[in-house]
Structures are given as C-alpha cells and as structure tokens.
C-alpha cells in the first residue's frame, strides 16, 4: 500500500478522514456502538460482548485510542467515547 498524500487538504478534512478510517472497521464500529450504550467500561467488558479474542479487542481499542477516543483513569484503562462529537458524528446514529 502506498503513502497517502495529505498535503494540500484542509486539516479538518484530514482529521475527519483519519477518524472515519479508524471506525470504518466492523470490529471498531461494533466497539463504538457498545461504548455509545455504556457510560464507561474496560476491555474485558467488550470481550464478553463481541465475538473477538481479548488481544484483538485490545488492538482495536489501541487504534481508537490513537484518535483520543478514550482516557486512562487510575491503574486500568477505562474506555468511553470522547471523539465523536469532536468530528461531528452523533454516536446514537451509528
């Protein structure tokens, strides 16, 4: 796969494209749907709900976390949606 050309595009458009790419995978979209229905959760909660192994869920959460969609609290990572309003997506419509 080649390098994506980003020069010349509006910074907001590039940011939105990165966010949409991150949630474009069915597993990540399912994770976002689950998070939209919950206040917060840990990785194990998501593993119990989706047909994915824990390492797979962790990898997908890491991709979403790169987009500032979660925040670390205490010694565990608590996942909650923070990204979607930033890019103009209503989570209840996912």
ABEGO torsion letter per residue (X at the ends): XBBBBABGBBAAAAAAAAAAAAAABAAAAAAAAAAAABABBBAAAAAAABBBBAAAAAAAAAAAAAAGABBBBEABBBBBBAAAAAAGBBAAAX
